[in-house]
Amino acid sequence: MDSENARAYLRPRARLMSTLGEELISNERVALTELVKNAYDADASLVVIRFNAPLEEGRGSVEVWDDGHGMSPETVRGTWLEIATPHRHRSPHSEGLGRRVLGAKGIGRFSAARLAHVTSLTTRRRDEREVTVQVDWGRFTRDDDAYLDQVPVDWGSGAPRVFGADSPAQDLFDRVTREFRDEGRPSDLGHHGTVVRLEGLRQRWDKESVALLKQSLSRLLPPAPPSELDVPDRPDFAVYIETPPGELEHHTGFVGASEALEHPHYRLVGTVNADGHAHLQLRTSHSDASTVIDESLVQDSTRPSCGPLALDIRTWDLEAASLRQLLNIDVGARSIPEIRQLIRRSSGVALYRDGFRVQPFGESGFDWLGFDLRRVNNPTMRFSNNQVAGFVYISADGNPGLQDRSHREGLIDSPEYEELKARILQAVSRLESWRFKLRRPELLEEKPLAPGTPGHGLFSGFNLDPLRQVVEQRHPDDAVLGRAVEEAAEAITEGVRKVQEVLSQFQRLATLGTLVDVVLHDGRAALTRIAFVLEDLQDLISGLRGEHAELAEELVRVHTGFSTQQAALDHLFTRIQPLSGRRRGRPRSISLHEEIRAAVEVHAADLVKLGIALEIGGEDVTVTLAPGDVNTLVLNLVGNAIYWLSTTSETHDRAIRIETARMPGGEVEITFSDSGPGVRKEIEDVIFETYFSDKPDGIGLGLSIAGSVVKDFYDGDLSLVTPGPLPGACFKAVLRRRVG
């Protein structure tokens, strides 16, 4: 029957429940965390997770008890059994304690389907009837044709049996809290709350999975924040795990953070306001040294603000010499390897919204800020993810652009999220710069590799791993022997570190030049083949005129598009040719201005994009130089200027000026100045150090390489000049030899 303007309605199939629970939640730890968050939203102060043997797939059970306000029969029917209920959108704060609720989408409760085949819920509000609900998740998938509203859920209400006086809830909460109470048992203990029983487990729970759960839950709430931060007080909320006798028994107890978290070697504490202005305090346990950073961290002024945030970043040096001081503190470790393990288990940067962790931020293996990738490029200066424990505080009201993904893990990729990461990395880079400067005497002495870090290539035999393994297997309790092996490893790797540091800089230079050679060779060969194909295509087009005019017209558009891209690639190869390893060649007589203009062409697109005015002035000196050396100098210094100018406001007058001159004594001076933020006073004495960089993702080789070229080939100097022609940074290169 034909009809117009008819209406139809979406009707979900019952198997939708499988998607909401089993498939939407990534793992069992996240699923249990969702149930703990539900307890938090119900104003609970205590959650008990009880494991009941046998903890095998298809058997056993897990119970999640809480002492929250519980639910009435009306709430169960009208809210708990309603999928995607708007209840939390209408009431974003908990009814008793006014906590900012963590659940908002109305689907978190279905994470129980990820954990077990059957969920039984018992709940009671104070002085009301007790409600019981049983959900057999298998019912929703047995009949593919069934609709959601055709699958029944068993529920009922009656006199309290689980919550009340002399009840199982009262006995459990009394036993768990007895030794921590200052007074007698509260009269209403166990009279209200909720228990979720998960029966017929979907996975086996063993030592490793329970340990990972405890580790994840230990970061659920942040440690007590430092007094300098105005963040919400840690809520009165605790999680207790109870395991059956046997191999899991030692996991029974309250979940808490490692004591090692309280003793970082370096710490950054501070705030970043909505406009990106930061006030950060940096301090170290190695001395009384401290410093304050008070500046803007905005890199890209076109991105929207992520909102204000508070930071507490704690880091450690993982060398044995630095970790020995922690052996004198009761952190729960008896050896250097155990301390490293404690730090690694606590590592990761956690994100807390209104006092509660957003999953999976803070998991030790979730490197959402890319610390490890940054460290690959600059291992001397950058932190790795396993030596950082961070706590970032935001709020739902203050950071509305940071939204959860629908599967409850992570934030939606957005400009605000990118800005959040950028600001955190900017702050961490300030801590890395300060740490680099504090460790500078040690770095100049070329500290050895951390024990257990094997060399590679020619250095692969310079480690004691085989001996260490024998000691650990045959003499695991001999602390003296273990310590002797650690010290021997440090002594042996000292020379390896020294040679590797020296070789690394020159290896990077050689590798870059070789890489560019390969790209140019293979790339231009490919362009030649493309040119032949385009000629054949042109011949084909010529033969299609007439009855195939429409096809010919389409092929003309294809030909034009490929020709345009071919020209763009050819132009790109021309721009990167100065970086070729074969480019330096023999010195020859050149116009300095012409060579500088050619080198700057590599940055032409960035200069236009960022609206930077670049001027080349002064005397156009004719010199005898290797063109590749000019390119190296210009590419590094202009590249640095472009980066720092990009961090300024779009309304800022962005400019770079390069001036050249020949001095009366025959020396040639090249001055690079910009209108950017300049070089921070506290790092002026380390900016030329190899591997030092104040950029969040900097490698720290640019100024070092440029300075080496000026000094080694031209007996000159590269220095920071204050003040310069423009108000930002100013560098002057003086070339004294072979510049006639």
Buried (B, 14 or more C-beta within 10 A) or exposed (E): EEEEEEEEEEEEBBBBBBBBBBEBBBBBBBBBBBBBBBBBBBBBBBBBBBBBBEBEEEEBBBBBBBBBBBBBBEBBBEBBBEBEBEBBEEEEEBEEBEBBBBBBBBBBBBBBBBBBBBBBBBBBBEEBEBBBBBBBBEBBBEEEEBEBEEBEEEBEBEEBEBBBEEBBBBEBBBEBBEEEEEEEEBEEBBBBBBBBBBBBBBBEBEEEBBBBBBBBBBBBBBBEBBEBBEBBEEBEBBBBBBBBEEEBEEBBEBBBBBBBBEBBBBBBBBBBBEEBBBBBBBBBBBEEEEBEBEBBBBBEBEBEBBBBBBBBBBBBBBBBBBBEEBBEEEBEBEBBBBBBBBBBBBBBBBBBBBBBBBBBBBBBEBBBBBBEEBBEBBBBBBBBBBBBBBBBBBBBEBBEBBBBEEBBBBBEEBBBBBBBBBBBBBBBBBBBBBBBBBBBEEBEEBBBBBBBBBBEEEBEEBBBEEEBEEBBEEEEEEEEEBBEBBEBBBEBBBEBBBBBBEEBBEEBBEEBBEBBBEBBEEBEEEBEEBEEEBEEBEEEBEEBEEEEEEEBEEBBEEBEEBBEEBEEBBEBBEBBBBBBBEBBEEBEEBBBBBBBBBBBBBBEEBBEEBEBEBEBEBEEBBBEBBBBBBBBBBBBBBEBBBBBBBBBEEEBEBBBBBBBBBEEEEBBBBBBBBBBBBBEEEBEEBBBBBBBBBBBBBBBBBBBBBBBBBBEBBBBBBBBEEEBBBBBBBBBBBBBEBBE
